[in-house]
Amino acid sequence: MLDLAKRFLTEEEGQGMAEYGLILALIAVVVIGVLTAMGGGLKTIFQNVTDQLKVPAAS
């Protein structure tokens, strides 16, 4: 039983996946923050592009 407890405390399998998950979550939070901060500017840019791509109505 003591050997099982020692092995459980020293085993580090799966630790890397948890770290990758935390890094991925941090990146997602940063990306969401940047997109929120730039939201108005991005909307204006895409609206300008959309306006220039519209085909004029045939007369």
CNS distance restraints for C-alpha pairs under 8 A (distance, minus, plus):
assign (resid   1 and name CA) (resid   5 and name CA) 6.44 0.50 0.50
assign (resid   2 and name CA) (resid   6 and name CA) 6.26 0.50 0.50
assign (resid   3 and name CA) (resid   7 and name CA) 6.11 0.50 0.50
assign (resid   4 and name CA) (resid   8 and name CA) 6.09 0.50 0.50
assign (resid   5 and name CA) (resid   9 and name CA) 6.27 0.50 0.50
assign (resid   6 and name CA) (resid  10 and name CA) 6.26 0.50 0.50
assign (resid   7 and name CA) (resid  11 and name CA) 5.79 0.50 0.50
assign (resid  14 and name CA) (resid  18 and name CA) 6.63 0.50 0.50
assign (resid  15 and name CA) (resid  19 and name CA) 6.43 0.50 0.50
assign (resid  16 and name CA) (resid  20 and name CA) 6.22 0.50 0.50
assign (resid  17 and name CA) (resid  21 and name CA) 6.11 0.50 0.50
assign (resid  18 and name CA) (resid  22 and name CA) 6.29 0.50 0.50
assign (resid  19 and name CA) (resid  23 and name CA) 6.26 0.50 0.50
assign (resid  20 and name CA) (resid  24 and name CA) 6.08 0.50 0.50
assign (resid  21 and name CA) (resid  25 and name CA) 6.15 0.50 0.50
assign (resid  22 and name CA) (resid  26 and name CA) 6.20 0.50 0.50
assign (resid  23 and name CA) (resid  27 and name CA) 6.23 0.50 0.50
assign (resid  24 and name CA) (resid  28 and name CA) 6.19 0.50 0.50
assign (resid  25 and name CA) (resid  29 and name CA) 6.26 0.50 0.50
assign (resid  26 and name CA) (resid  30 and name CA) 6.29 0.50 0.50
assign (resid  27 and name CA) (resid  31 and name CA) 6.15 0.50 0.50
assign (resid  28 and name CA) (resid  32 and name CA) 6.12 0.50 0.50
assign (resid  29 and name CA) (resid  33 and name CA) 6.14 0.50 0.50
assign (resid  30 and name CA) (resid  34 and name CA) 6.17 0.50 0.50
assign (resid  31 and name CA) (resid  35 and name CA) 6.11 0.50 0.50
assign (resid  32 and name CA) (resid  36 and name CA) 6.05 0.50 0.50
assign (resid  33 and name CA) (resid  37 and name CA) 6.16 0.50 0.50
assign (resid  34 and name CA) (resid  38 and name CA) 6.13 0.50 0.50
assign (resid  35 and name CA) (resid  39 and name CA) 5.63 0.50 0.50
assign (resid  38 and name CA) (resid  42 and name CA) 6.06 0.50 0.50
assign (resid  39 and name CA) (resid  43 and name CA) 6.12 0.50 0.50
assign (resid  40 and name CA) (resid  44 and name CA) 6.36 0.50 0.50
assign (resid  41 and name CA) (resid  45 and name CA) 6.31 0.50 0.50
assign (resid  42 and name CA) (resid  46 and name CA) 6.18 0.50 0.50
assign (resid  43 and name CA) (resid  47 and name CA) 6.01 0.50 0.50
assign (resid  44 and name CA) (resid  48 and name CA) 6.17 0.50 0.50
assign (resid  45 and name CA) (resid  49 and name CA) 6.40 0.50 0.50
assign (resid  46 and name CA) (resid  50 and name CA) 6.09 0.50 0.50
assign (resid  47 and name CA) (resid  51 and name CA) 6.07 0.50 0.50
assign (resid  48 and name CA) (resid  52 and name CA) 6.31 0.50 0.50
assign (resid  49 and name CA) (resid  53 and name CA) 6.29 0.50 0.50
assign (resid  50 and name CA) (resid  54 and name CA) 6.42 0.50 0.50
